[in-house]
Amino acid sequence: MTSTAGPPPLDPYMAVIAERAQTGLAPFPAVVAAAGRRLLARLAPPQWRLEWYLPKWLGDAYGLSPETTATLVLANVYGLAYVALQDRIADEEVAPDEQATTVCLGAAFHHLWLRQYVALCPAESRFWDCFDDYMQQWLAATAASNTPPAGDFAALLREHPARLSDRAAPLKVCCAAGALLAGRGERLPPLLQTLDHLHLAAVLVDHVHDWRGDLVAGRYNAFVHYASQTPQTRENEALNRQRVHELLLLGDGGKGYFRTALDQLQLARRWAQQAHCPPLKDYLAWYEAMVIRCRDSLTASAHALLQAAGAQLFGSAEPAFEQSTAMQERP
């Protein structure tokens, strides 16, 4: 019997933030506001735990007032919604009959995002220079997201890791606001380093989850890149799928790939020590354990399939791969 239970309810604090976020949509056209409410519901924790809770963790750890902290959380929720919409557009996931509403909704969320910071940060604040820097990082990474990188996977991580990690650069905005409003500017550099390493690891793990859909859509995928240097176009879909299967069943099972993600998380945890935000350190420990479970599940599935495989190796065995490479939660 299929469960009809929805996602777990938000805790009381975040439930208030969610209500405020939905109220902020009220002045916009009804069709836009309705779409915005649906999107906010889809972006709620537990999958988007870091985006909702990081500003609160920082506000509590750095001694900000409850109202300032709540405004930072609200700003981050609006920023998350805006960036999620832009990612959908970049990945060509918006249906033609939704395009006008999506454009309007993106503008609405961007407007609401900025309004929260305008209320907190004067025009001369260093915050706005930080905001510009992080948005430029995000724009550069997004513009290059589906352009095949030159060289192999190791070269990408060595020479251009920001192509992956900066897709999450807007999350740095709340860090700048929280640290600067609290007069803790010295904590911003370790916070940024923590997020850069965490985001790189998170993108790598997300690409394990997404590799099948990305192959079909002709989008770049880091896990496929690790398995194959063949260009990731629709024409090469079958060959690249075979290369991933060979990696999982006959190669290292993706262990080297996961080792890279775990190394990045270790670096994130070292930098987090200097950021003085205990809940962030707890989150990193939780996420590392989740990555290890994903790696072990994938390895166990590959071993079981290899023992049972034979003629069905690249046929009916495929759905088991789809299940084994699916993440239960995203960071």
Summary of the structure (lengths in Angstrom):
residues: 331
radius of gyration: 20.7
end to end distance: 29.3
largest distance: 67.3
contacts: 1036
relative contact order: 0.09
helix: 76%
strand: 0%
